[in-house]
Amino acid sequence: MAHLVGYPRMGPKRELKFSLESFWDGKSTAEDLKKVAKDLRAFIWNQQKDAGVFWIPSNTFSYYDHVLDTTAMVGAVPGRFAISEN
């Protein structure tokens, strides 16, 4: 049985990178970015399945910084960097 801990998430042709840059530049919408991300996740999962990976990892996707995402998820962002509600 094959298993992977993680998998490159930018896409074989860096689709996510280009979609993020387009969004940041105001040339595309959040919905456009979400569609690219959704399609890329499906592609990656299917590629792993087709390669015979038995346990396909989940919750490995990040739009940009997986370490920052995990830090925020577990509530470990220092107060001096917290987003203000105001």
Chimera marker file (.cmm) of the C-alpha trace (Angstrom):
<marker_set name="trace">
<marker id="1" x="0.000" y="0.000" z="0.000" r="1" g="1" b="0" radius="0.5"/>
<marker id="2" x="1.303" y="3.415" z="-0.946" r="1" g="1" b="0" radius="0.5"/>
<marker id="3" x="0.797" y="6.545" z="1.130" r="1" g="1" b="0" radius="0.5"/>
<marker id="4" x="1.906" y="10.180" z="0.868" r="1" g="1" b="0" radius="0.5"/>
<marker id="5" x="2.185" y="12.672" z="3.686" r="1" g="1" b="0" radius="0.5"/>
<marker id="6" x="1.736" y="15.656" z="1.388" r="1" g="1" b="0" radius="0.5"/>
<marker id="7" x="1.766" y="16.645" z="-2.244" r="1" g="1" b="0" radius="0.5"/>
<marker id="8" x="2.802" y="19.777" z="-4.185" r="1" g="1" b="0" radius="0.5"/>
<marker id="9" x="-0.213" y="22.058" z="-4.338" r="1" g="1" b="0" radius="0.5"/>
<marker id="10" x="0.685" y="24.753" z="-6.896" r="1" g="1" b="0" radius="0.5"/>
<marker id="11" x="-0.244" y="22.549" z="-9.862" r="1" g="1" b="0" radius="0.5"/>
<marker id="12" x="1.839" y="20.996" z="-12.631" r="1" g="1" b="0" radius="0.5"/>
<marker id="13" x="1.907" y="24.303" z="-14.507" r="1" g="1" b="0" radius="0.5"/>
<marker id="14" x="1.754" y="26.500" z="-11.363" r="1" g="1" b="0" radius="0.5"/>
<marker id="15" x="-1.937" y="27.171" z="-11.928" r="1" g="1" b="0" radius="0.5"/>
<marker id="16" x="-2.563" y="28.187" z="-8.315" r="1" g="1" b="0" radius="0.5"/>
<marker id="17" x="0.355" y="30.639" z="-8.306" r="1" g="1" b="0" radius="0.5"/>
<marker id="18" x="-0.878" y="32.379" z="-11.443" r="1" g="1" b="0" radius="0.5"/>
<marker id="19" x="-4.468" y="32.419" z="-10.196" r="1" g="1" b="0" radius="0.5"/>
<marker id="20" x="-3.389" y="33.963" z="-6.871" r="1" g="1" b="0" radius="0.5"/>
<marker id="21" x="-1.356" y="36.639" z="-8.634" r="1" g="1" b="0" radius="0.5"/>
<marker id="22" x="-4.270" y="37.430" z="-10.933" r="1" g="1" b="0" radius="0.5"/>
<marker id="23" x="-6.576" y="37.768" z="-7.908" r="1" g="1" b="0" radius="0.5"/>
<marker id="24" x="-4.105" y="39.960" z="-6.007" r="1" g="1" b="0" radius="0.5"/>
<marker id="25" x="-3.752" y="42.206" z="-9.083" r="1" g="1" b="0" radius="0.5"/>
<marker id="26" x="-7.550" y="42.578" z="-9.297" r="1" g="1" b="0" radius="0.5"/>
<marker id="27" x="-7.677" y="40.825" z="-12.679" r="1" g="1" b="0" radius="0.5"/>
<marker id="28" x="-9.865" y="37.962" z="-11.443" r="1" g="1" b="0" radius="0.5"/>
<marker id="29" x="-12.469" y="37.355" z="-8.753" r="1" g="1" b="0" radius="0.5"/>
<marker id="30" x="-12.437" y="35.309" z="-5.569" r="1" g="1" b="0" radius="0.5"/>
<marker id="31" x="-14.800" y="32.903" z="-7.314" r="1" g="1" b="0" radius="0.5"/>
<marker id="32" x="-12.275" y="32.451" z="-10.138" r="1" g="1" b="0" radius="0.5"/>
<marker id="33" x="-9.570" y="31.662" z="-7.585" r="1" g="1" b="0" radius="0.5"/>
<marker id="34" x="-11.817" y="29.216" z="-5.716" r="1" g="1" b="0" radius="0.5"/>
<marker id="35" x="-12.623" y="27.396" z="-8.973" r="1" g="1" b="0" radius="0.5"/>
<marker id="36" x="-8.941" y="26.983" z="-9.842" r="1" g="1" b="0" radius="0.5"/>
<marker id="37" x="-8.265" y="25.707" z="-6.313" r="1" g="1" b="0" radius="0.5"/>
<marker id="38" x="-11.200" y="23.279" z="-6.422" r="1" g="1" b="0" radius="0.5"/>
<marker id="39" x="-10.206" y="21.913" z="-9.830" r="1" g="1" b="0" radius="0.5"/>
<marker id="40" x="-6.587" y="21.563" z="-8.738" r="1" g="1" b="0" radius="0.5"/>
<marker id="41" x="-7.516" y="19.644" z="-5.572" r="1" g="1" b="0" radius="0.5"/>
<marker id="42" x="-9.653" y="17.244" z="-7.629" r="1" g="1" b="0" radius="0.5"/>
<marker id="43" x="-6.816" y="16.795" z="-10.131" r="1" g="1" b="0" radius="0.5"/>
<marker id="44" x="-4.305" y="16.049" z="-7.359" r="1" g="1" b="0" radius="0.5"/>
<marker id="45" x="-6.614" y="13.563" z="-5.610" r="1" g="1" b="0" radius="0.5"/>
<marker id="46" x="-7.347" y="11.757" z="-8.877" r="1" g="1" b="0" radius="0.5"/>
<marker id="47" x="-3.678" y="11.690" z="-9.819" r="1" g="1" b="0" radius="0.5"/>
<marker id="48" x="-2.847" y="10.034" z="-6.495" r="1" g="1" b="0" radius="0.5"/>
<marker id="49" x="-5.726" y="7.573" z="-6.835" r="1" g="1" b="0" radius="0.5"/>
<marker id="50" x="-4.634" y="6.650" z="-10.362" r="1" g="1" b="0" radius="0.5"/>
<marker id="51" x="-1.070" y="6.109" z="-9.097" r="1" g="1" b="0" radius="0.5"/>
<marker id="52" x="-2.333" y="3.564" z="-6.561" r="1" g="1" b="0" radius="0.5"/>
<marker id="53" x="-2.040" y="5.672" z="-3.429" r="1" g="1" b="0" radius="0.5"/>
<marker id="54" x="-4.193" y="3.893" z="-0.850" r="1" g="1" b="0" radius="0.5"/>
<marker id="55" x="-4.505" y="6.582" z="1.828" r="1" g="1" b="0" radius="0.5"/>
<marker id="56" x="-4.931" y="9.907" z="0.083" r="1" g="1" b="0" radius="0.5"/>
<marker id="57" x="-4.133" y="12.787" z="2.446" r="1" g="1" b="0" radius="0.5"/>
<marker id="58" x="-6.756" y="15.433" z="3.056" r="1" g="1" b="0" radius="0.5"/>
<marker id="59" x="-6.626" y="18.929" z="4.535" r="1" g="1" b="0" radius="0.5"/>
<marker id="60" x="-3.232" y="19.528" z="2.925" r="1" g="1" b="0" radius="0.5"/>
<marker id="61" x="-4.348" y="22.398" z="0.690" r="1" g="1" b="0" radius="0.5"/>
<marker id="62" x="-3.340" y="25.995" z="1.279" r="1" g="1" b="0" radius="0.5"/>
<marker id="63" x="-3.789" y="28.966" z="-0.992" r="1" g="1" b="0" radius="0.5"/>
<marker id="64" x="-0.407" y="30.347" z="0.010" r="1" g="1" b="0" radius="0.5"/>
<marker id="65" x="1.266" y="29.529" z="3.340" r="1" g="1" b="0" radius="0.5"/>
<marker id="66" x="0.438" y="26.197" z="4.976" r="1" g="1" b="0" radius="0.5"/>
<marker id="67" x="2.452" y="27.023" z="8.098" r="1" g="1" b="0" radius="0.5"/>
<marker id="68" x="0.522" y="30.261" z="8.676" r="1" g="1" b="0" radius="0.5"/>
<marker id="69" x="-2.768" y="28.439" z="8.003" r="1" g="1" b="0" radius="0.5"/>
<marker id="70" x="-1.938" y="25.799" z="10.618" r="1" g="1" b="0" radius="0.5"/>
<marker id="71" x="-0.759" y="28.433" z="13.102" r="1" g="1" b="0" radius="0.5"/>
<marker id="72" x="-4.062" y="30.296" z="12.747" r="1" g="1" b="0" radius="0.5"/>
<marker id="73" x="-6.077" y="27.055" z="12.867" r="1" g="1" b="0" radius="0.5"/>
<marker id="74" x="-4.642" y="26.088" z="16.257" r="1" g="1" b="0" radius="0.5"/>
<marker id="75" x="-4.835" y="29.644" z="17.632" r="1" g="1" b="0" radius="0.5"/>
<marker id="76" x="-1.081" y="30.140" z="17.911" r="1" g="1" b="0" radius="0.5"/>
<marker id="77" x="-0.767" y="33.484" z="16.087" r="1" g="1" b="0" radius="0.5"/>
<marker id="78" x="0.868" y="35.920" z="18.538" r="1" g="1" b="0" radius="0.5"/>
<marker id="79" x="-1.427" y="38.734" z="19.678" r="1" g="1" b="0" radius="0.5"/>
<marker id="80" x="0.751" y="41.390" z="18.067" r="1" g="1" b="0" radius="0.5"/>
<marker id="81" x="-0.137" y="39.876" z="14.665" r="1" g="1" b="0" radius="0.5"/>
<marker id="82" x="-3.826" y="39.257" z="15.344" r="1" g="1" b="0" radius="0.5"/>
<marker id="83" x="-6.393" y="40.711" z="12.984" r="1" g="1" b="0" radius="0.5"/>
<marker id="84" x="-8.342" y="43.498" z="14.618" r="1" g="1" b="0" radius="0.5"/>
<marker id="85" x="-12.130" y="43.233" z="14.669" r="1" g="1" b="0" radius="0.5"/>
<marker id="86" x="-12.370" y="47.029" z="14.260" r="1" g="1" b="0" radius="0.5"/>
<link id1="1" id2="2" r="1" g="1" b="0" radius="0.2"/>
<link id1="2" id2="3" r="1" g="1" b="0" radius="0.2"/>
<link id1="3" id2="4" r="1" g="1" b="0" radius="0.2"/>
<link id1="4" id2="5" r="1" g="1" b="0" radius="0.2"/>
<link id1="5" id2="6" r="1" g="1" b="0" radius="0.2"/>
<link id1="6" id2="7" r="1" g="1" b="0" radius="0.2"/>
<link id1="7" id2="8" r="1" g="1" b="0" radius="0.2"/>
<link id1="8" id2="9" r="1" g="1" b="0" radius="0.2"/>
<link id1="9" id2="10" r="1" g="1" b="0" radius="0.2"/>
<link id1="10" id2="11" r="1" g="1" b="0" radius="0.2"/>
<link id1="11" id2="12" r="1" g="1" b="0" radius="0.2"/>
<link id1="12" id2="13" r="1" g="1" b="0" radius="0.2"/>
<link id1="13" id2="14" r="1" g="1" b="0" radius="0.2"/>
<link id1="14" id2="15" r="1" g="1" b="0" radius="0.2"/>
<link id1="15" id2="16" r="1" g="1" b="0" radius="0.2"/>
<link id1="16" id2="17" r="1" g="1" b="0" radius="0.2"/>
<link id1="17" id2="18" r="1" g="1" b="0" radius="0.2"/>
<link id1="18" id2="19" r="1" g="1" b="0" radius="0.2"/>
<link id1="19" id2="20" r="1" g="1" b="0" radius="0.2"/>
<link id1="20" id2="21" r="1" g="1" b="0" radius="0.2"/>
<link id1="21" id2="22" r="1" g="1" b="0" radius="0.2"/>
<link id1="22" id2="23" r="1" g="1" b="0" radius="0.2"/>
<link id1="23" id2="24" r="1" g="1" b="0" radius="0.2"/>
<link id1="24" id2="25" r="1" g="1" b="0" radius="0.2"/>
<link id1="25" id2="26" r="1" g="1" b="0" radius="0.2"/>
<link id1="26" id2="27" r="1" g="1" b="0" radius="0.2"/>
<link id1="27" id2="28" r="1" g="1" b="0" radius="0.2"/>
<link id1="28" id2="29" r="1" g="1" b="0" radius="0.2"/>
<link id1="29" id2="30" r="1" g="1" b="0" radius="0.2"/>
<link id1="30" id2="31" r="1" g="1" b="0" radius="0.2"/>
<link id1="31" id2="32" r="1" g="1" b="0" radius="0.2"/>
<link id1="32" id2="33" r="1" g="1" b="0" radius="0.2"/>
<link id1="33" id2="34" r="1" g="1" b="0" radius="0.2"/>
<link id1="34" id2="35" r="1" g="1" b="0" radius="0.2"/>
<link id1="35" id2="36" r="1" g="1" b="0" radius="0.2"/>
<link id1="36" id2="37" r="1" g="1" b="0" radius="0.2"/>
<link id1="37" id2="38" r="1" g="1" b="0" radius="0.2"/>
<link id1="38" id2="39" r="1" g="1" b="0" radius="0.2"/>
<link id1="39" id2="40" r="1" g="1" b="0" radius="0.2"/>
<link id1="40" id2="41" r="1" g="1" b="0" radius="0.2"/>
<link id1="41" id2="42" r="1" g="1" b="0" radius="0.2"/>
<link id1="42" id2="43" r="1" g="1" b="0" radius="0.2"/>
<link id1="43" id2="44" r="1" g="1" b="0" radius="0.2"/>
<link id1="44" id2="45" r="1" g="1" b="0" radius="0.2"/>
<link id1="45" id2="46" r="1" g="1" b="0" radius="0.2"/>
<link id1="46" id2="47" r="1" g="1" b="0" radius="0.2"/>
<link id1="47" id2="48" r="1" g="1" b="0" radius="0.2"/>
<link id1="48" id2="49" r="1" g="1" b="0" radius="0.2"/>
<link id1="49" id2="50" r="1" g="1" b="0" radius="0.2"/>
<link id1="50" id2="51" r="1" g="1" b="0" radius="0.2"/>
<link id1="51" id2="52" r="1" g="1" b="0" radius="0.2"/>
<link id1="52" id2="53" r="1" g="1" b="0" radius="0.2"/>
<link id1="53" id2="54" r="1" g="1" b="0" radius="0.2"/>
<link id1="54" id2="55" r="1" g="1" b="0" radius="0.2"/>
<link id1="55" id2="56" r="1" g="1" b="0" radius="0.2"/>
<link id1="56" id2="57" r="1" g="1" b="0" radius="0.2"/>
<link id1="57" id2="58" r="1" g="1" b="0" radius="0.2"/>
<link id1="58" id2="59" r="1" g="1" b="0" radius="0.2"/>
<link id1="59" id2="60" r="1" g="1" b="0" radius="0.2"/>
<link id1="60" id2="61" r="1" g="1" b="0" radius="0.2"/>
<link id1="61" id2="62" r="1" g="1" b="0" radius="0.2"/>
<link id1="62" id2="63" r="1" g="1" b="0" radius="0.2"/>
<link id1="63" id2="64" r="1" g="1" b="0" radius="0.2"/>
<link id1="64" id2="65" r="1" g="1" b="0" radius="0.2"/>
<link id1="65" id2="66" r="1" g="1" b="0" radius="0.2"/>
<link id1="66" id2="67" r="1" g="1" b="0" radius="0.2"/>
<link id1="67" id2="68" r="1" g="1" b="0" radius="0.2"/>
<link id1="68" id2="69" r="1" g="1" b="0" radius="0.2"/>
<link id1="69" id2="70" r="1" g="1" b="0" radius="0.2"/>
<link id1="70" id2="71" r="1" g="1" b="0" radius="0.2"/>
<link id1="71" id2="72" r="1" g="1" b="0" radius="0.2"/>
<link id1="72" id2="73" r="1" g="1" b="0" radius="0.2"/>
<link id1="73" id2="74" r="1" g="1" b="0" radius="0.2"/>
<link id1="74" id2="75" r="1" g="1" b="0" radius="0.2"/>
<link id1="75" id2="76" r="1" g="1" b="0" radius="0.2"/>
<link id1="76" id2="77" r="1" g="1" b="0" radius="0.2"/>
<link id1="77" id2="78" r="1" g="1" b="0" radius="0.2"/>
<link id1="78" id2="79" r="1" g="1" b="0" radius="0.2"/>
<link id1="79" id2="80" r="1" g="1" b="0" radius="0.2"/>
<link id1="80" id2="81" r="1" g="1" b="0" radius="0.2"/>
<link id1="81" id2="82" r="1" g="1" b="0" radius="0.2"/>
<link id1="82" id2="83" r="1" g="1" b="0" radius="0.2"/>
<link id1="83" id2="84" r="1" g="1" b="0" radius="0.2"/>
<link id1="84" id2="85" r="1" g="1" b="0" radius="0.2"/>
<link id1="85" id2="86" r="1" g="1" b="0" radius="0.2"/>
</marker_set>
